[in-house]
Amino acid sequence: MSNISLTIDRQRVEVERGTTLLQAAEKLGIHIPTLCYLKDINEVGACRVCVVEVKGARVLQAACVTPAAEGMEVSTNSPRVLKARRHTLELILSDHPMECLTCIRNQNCELQSVAEAVGLREVRYQGKTTSYGEDTSTPSIVRNPAKCVLCRRCISVCQKVQGVSAIQAQERGFDTVVAPAFHLPLGEVACVLCGQCSLVCPTGAIHEVNQVDEVWAALADPARHVVVQTAPATRVSVGEEFGLPPGSIVTGKMVAALRRLGFDRVFDTDFTADLTIMEEGHELIRRVKEGGPLPLFTSCSPGWIKFIEHFYPGLLPHLSTCKSPQQMFGALAKTYYAEKAGIDPASIYVVSIMPCTAKKFEAARPEMSSSGYRDVDAVLTTRELGRMLREAGIDFNVLPEEDYDAPLGISTGAAAIFGATGGVMEAALRTAYEVITGRPLADINITPVRGLDGIKEASVPLNGLTLKAAVSHGLGNARKLMDLAVEGKADYHFIEIMCCPGGCIGGGGQPIPTDIGIRRRRLEAIYGVDERMALRKSHENPAVTALYQEFLGEPLGHRSHELLHTHYIARESVPRKEGAGK
């Protein structure tokens, strides 16, 4: 592709043909503010915050969608441009609640940042404001249309990346609102609660349900024995909440921080990730050897589970019956751990630190109570943990490295890579290969399932059988595999699906911003955690071995089935307006 040359703010720059003015300015180190722009996902020029002046053009141009042209002369900071940007921001803010100090996105709000970037110091326009109320119908996501700036990022990510289309722009003109069909609440439509919309929302219009106060109350209750588990992906992301570079491995600091918050025990979801491999790996082996629906789909991603329940209920028999590691942990905390520690399970309160908003929904599912108690009592996202630590005045960056508590804090590298797309598959293959062949893998780094390609494949020879596996992340990619399965063309034994782009490292509860570059750095860090571990195969975890010897018996045994496995249900995929179809 040929290059072109243009001038931006009196500086000459050469770029590839097809480059936008926004990208060309970035090459010169010139920052043009944006509000609706989301690279490759939402490039619509709707907000008009990024306007620039092009010599010879009658009107200002949106830099995010205007292609650079040979000889173009562009000004990004002329009086006309600065006036237009401030005028646009004033109009947006005239219909925006001024609740910055109490907003969940305070100091991490793009609307705040853009207002500062354009030098806005007053809002001269006052008049009618929209009056749509909050939607608190789900245990995972809150919608607050009053704070929506109609950027349409959430619509684009839900439609283009996730292929769900749970929300759209409803009504017209001043009455426009981003909402589900018929203005139904999220809890009544086919929303998978993945939270990707909350990651890209520039304001506090969409955010996770905040459970911080619930956890504070539990920690303050002397009758409660409060234990916490941390998901694999949190150890390479929570540092971003405290200014550390993306991908910083902060496992030990996170453990120390949780102890200082007052948790009675700090455990690791990686322990039950190893356990999941034992159960799911043996489930795969049984289906391959003895028969059963193939391909077997992984079941540790709750957004993916809700997706298949809504859109592909006919394929539910293909799902692994294993609970997710989060839920397995909760069941064991209130049985195995309670028994070993001599604690009344009724007093045990289980908190999860997760990169995921859908985990809140999963914890609230009625079937997740096989111990006789709710498996997991509260789920905090990575962002919520950051807020909680700031509330407590804990200086995260100066904390020492501390170790998890035993026995539910002992894990392997195979469990750590659960946080990355392809990680569950790689961990399962490391164990399945040795269980079936009786021999160790020559190289346990199964690189074909790594990386950020939408769909990846791998084949592993196992005593005359070539085990075919596929991996996808992001529900738009999952649809492609599901459609093949519906047509009987999914020629695989095992399929891993992660709801969020990049897997859990890109989960909807992760620090904001989360973009492809940040996902990649977290991904690299997760594999770095694996490489550092003394044990890197789930079946080598001594605490898991002891668990089977002392309590569970064997993988897929009676007690394992009762505590660690579950079932899922078919759900409607088309929203119904009240009274429709009757």
Secondary structure as the mmCIF struct_conf table of DSSP 4:
data_model
#
loop_
_struct_conf.conf_type_id
_struct_conf.id
_struct_conf.beg_label_comp_id
_struct_conf.beg_label_asym_id
_struct_conf.beg_label_seq_id
_struct_conf.end_label_comp_id
_struct_conf.end_label_asym_id
_struct_conf.end_label_seq_id
STRN STRN1 ASN A 3 ILE A 8
TURN_TY1_P TURN_TY1_P1 ASP A 9 ARG A 10
STRN STRN2 GLN A 11 GLU A 16
TURN_TY1_P TURN_TY1_P2 ARG A 17 GLY A 18
STRN STRN3 THR A 20 THR A 20
HELX_RH_AL_P HELX_RH_AL_P1 LEU A 21 LYS A 27
TURN_TY1_P TURN_TY1_P3 LEU A 28 GLY A 29
HELX_LH_PP_P HELX_LH_PP_P1 ILE A 30 PRO A 33
BEND BEND1 LEU A 35 CYS A 36
STRN STRN4 LEU A 38 LEU A 38
TURN_TY1_P TURN_TY1_P4 LYS A 39 ILE A 41
STRN STRN5 ASN A 42 ASN A 42
BEND BEND2 CYS A 47 CYS A 47
TURN_TY1_P TURN_TY1_P5 VAL A 49 CYS A 50
STRN STRN6 VAL A 51 VAL A 54
TURN_TY1_P TURN_TY1_P6 LYS A 55 GLY A 56
BEND BEND3 ARG A 58 VAL A 59
STRN STRN7 GLN A 61 ALA A 62
TURN_TY1_P TURN_TY1_P7 ALA A 63 VAL A 65
HELX_LH_PP_P HELX_LH_PP_P2 THR A 66 THR A 66
STRN STRN8 PRO A 67 PRO A 67
HELX_LH_PP_P HELX_LH_PP_P3 ALA A 68 ALA A 68
TURN_TY1_P TURN_TY1_P8 GLU A 70 GLY A 71
STRN STRN9 GLU A 73 SER A 75
BEND BEND4 THR A 76 ASN A 77
HELX_RH_AL_P HELX_RH_AL_P2 PRO A 79 LEU A 93
TURN_TY1_P TURN_TY1_P9 SER A 94 ASP A 95
BEND BEND5 HIS A 96 HIS A 96
HELX_RH_3T_P HELX_RH_3T_P1 CYS A 100 THR A 102
BEND BEND6 CYS A 103 CYS A 103
TURN_TY1_P TURN_TY1_P10 ILE A 104 GLN A 107
BEND BEND7 ASN A 108 ASN A 108
HELX_RH_AL_P HELX_RH_AL_P3 GLU A 110 ALA A 117
TURN_TY1_P TURN_TY1_P11 VAL A 118 GLY A 119
HELX_LH_PP_P HELX_LH_PP_P4 TYR A 132 GLU A 134
STRN STRN10 ASP A 135 ASP A 135
BEND BEND8 THR A 138 SER A 140
STRN STRN11 ILE A 141 ARG A 143
HELX_RH_3T_P HELX_RH_3T_P2 PRO A 145 LYS A 147
HELX_RH_AL_P HELX_RH_AL_P4 ARG A 153 SER A 156
HELX_RH_PI_P HELX_RH_PI_P1 VAL A 157 VAL A 161
BEND BEND9 GLN A 162 GLY A 163
STRN STRN12 GLN A 168 GLN A 170
BEND BEND10 GLU A 171 GLU A 171
HELX_RH_3T_P HELX_RH_3T_P3 GLY A 173 ASP A 175
STRN STRN13 VAL A 177 ALA A 179
BEND BEND11 PRO A 180 PRO A 180
HELX_RH_3T_P HELX_RH_3T_P4 ALA A 181 HIS A 183
HELX_RH_3T_P HELX_RH_3T_P5 LEU A 186 GLU A 188
TURN_TY1_P TURN_TY1_P12 VAL A 189 ALA A 190
HELX_RH_AL_P HELX_RH_AL_P5 GLN A 196 VAL A 200
BEND BEND12 PRO A 202 ALA A 205
STRN STRN14 ILE A 206 GLU A 208
HELX_LH_PP_P HELX_LH_PP_P5 VAL A 209 ASN A 210
HELX_RH_AL_P HELX_RH_AL_P6 VAL A 212 ALA A 220
TURN_TY1_P TURN_TY1_P13 PRO A 222 ALA A 223
STRN STRN15 HIS A 225 THR A 230
HELX_RH_3T_P HELX_RH_3T_P6 PRO A 232 VAL A 236
TURN_TY1_P TURN_TY1_P14 SER A 237 SER A 237
HELX_RH_3T_P HELX_RH_3T_P7 VAL A 238 PHE A 242
TURN_TY1_P TURN_TY1_P15 GLY A 243 GLY A 243
HELX_LH_PP_P HELX_LH_PP_P6 LEU A 244 PRO A 245
TURN_TY1_P TURN_TY1_P16 PRO A 246 GLY A 247
HELX_RH_AL_P HELX_RH_AL_P7 THR A 251 LEU A 261
TURN_TY1_P TURN_TY1_P17 GLY A 262 GLY A 262
BEND BEND13 ASP A 264 ASP A 264
STRN STRN16 ARG A 265 ASP A 268
HELX_RH_AL_P HELX_RH_AL_P8 THR A 269 GLU A 290
BEND BEND14 PRO A 293 PRO A 295
STRN STRN17 LEU A 296 PHE A 297
HELX_LH_PP_P HELX_LH_PP_P7 THR A 298 THR A 298
HELX_RH_AL_P HELX_RH_AL_P9 PRO A 302 PHE A 311
HELX_RH_3T_P HELX_RH_3T_P8 PRO A 313 HIS A 318
STRN STRN18 LEU A 319 LEU A 319
STRN STRN19 CYS A 322 CYS A 322
HELX_LH_PP_P HELX_LH_PP_P8 LYS A 323 SER A 324
HELX_RH_AL_P HELX_RH_AL_P10 PRO A 325 LEU A 332
HELX_RH_PI_P HELX_RH_PI_P2 ALA A 333 TYR A 337
HELX_RH_AL_P HELX_RH_AL_P11 ALA A 338 ALA A 341
TURN_TY1_P TURN_TY1_P18 GLY A 342 GLY A 342
HELX_RH_3T_P HELX_RH_3T_P9 PRO A 345 SER A 347
STRN STRN20 ILE A 348 MET A 354
BEND BEND15 PRO A 355 PRO A 355
BEND BEND16 THR A 357 THR A 357
HELX_RH_AL_P HELX_RH_AL_P12 ALA A 358 ALA A 364
TURN_TY1_P TURN_TY1_P19 PRO A 366 GLU A 367
TURN_TY1_P TURN_TY1_P20 SER A 370 SER A 371
BEND BEND17 GLY A 372 TYR A 373
BEND BEND18 ASP A 375 ASP A 375
BEND BEND19 ASP A 377 ASP A 377
STRN STRN21 ALA A 378 THR A 381
HELX_RH_AL_P HELX_RH_AL_P13 THR A 382 GLU A 391
TURN_TY1_P TURN_TY1_P21 ALA A 392 GLY A 393
HELX_RH_3T_P HELX_RH_3T_P10 PHE A 396 VAL A 398
HELX_LH_PP_P HELX_LH_PP_P9 LEU A 399 GLU A 401
HELX_LH_PP_P HELX_LH_PP_P10 ASP A 403 ASP A 405
BEND BEND20 ALA A 406 PRO A 407
TURN_TY1_P TURN_TY1_P22 LEU A 408 GLY A 409
HELX_RH_AL_P HELX_RH_AL_P14 GLY A 413 ALA A 416
HELX_RH_3T_P HELX_RH_3T_P11 ILE A 417 GLY A 419
BEND BEND21 ALA A 420 ALA A 420
TURN_TY1_P TURN_TY1_P23 THR A 421 GLY A 422
HELX_RH_AL_P HELX_RH_AL_P15 GLY A 423 THR A 437
BEND BEND22 GLY A 438 ARG A 439
BEND BEND23 ALA A 442 ALA A 442
HELX_RH_3T_P HELX_RH_3T_P12 THR A 447 VAL A 449
BEND BEND24 GLY A 451 LEU A 452
BEND BEND25 GLY A 454 GLY A 454
STRN STRN22 ILE A 455 LEU A 462
TURN_TY1_P TURN_TY1_P24 ASN A 463 GLY A 464
STRN STRN23 LEU A 465 HIS A 473
BEND BEND26 GLY A 474 GLY A 474
HELX_RH_AL_P HELX_RH_AL_P16 LEU A 475 VAL A 486
TURN_TY1_P TURN_TY1_P25 GLU A 487 GLY A 488
BEND BEND27 HIS A 493 HIS A 493
STRN STRN24 PHE A 494 MET A 498
BEND BEND28 CYS A 499 CYS A 500
TURN_TY1_P TURN_TY1_P26 PRO A 501 GLY A 502
HELX_RH_3T_P HELX_RH_3T_P13 GLY A 503 GLY A 506
TURN_TY1_P TURN_TY1_P27 GLY A 508 GLY A 509
BEND BEND29 GLN A 510 GLN A 510
BEND BEND30 ILE A 512 ILE A 512
HELX_RH_AL_P HELX_RH_AL_P17 ILE A 516 ARG A 532
BEND BEND31 ALA A 534 ALA A 534
BEND BEND32 LYS A 537 LYS A 537
HELX_RH_3T_P HELX_RH_3T_P14 SER A 538 GLU A 540
HELX_RH_AL_P HELX_RH_AL_P18 PRO A 542 LEU A 547
HELX_RH_PI_P HELX_RH_PI_P3 TYR A 548 LEU A 552
BEND BEND33 GLU A 554 GLU A 554
TURN_TY1_P TURN_TY1_P28 PRO A 555 LEU A 556
HELX_RH_AL_P HELX_RH_AL_P19 HIS A 558 LEU A 564
STRN STRN25 HIS A 565 HIS A 565
BEND BEND34 VAL A 574 VAL A 574
TURN_TY1_P TURN_TY1_P29 GLU A 578 GLY A 581
#
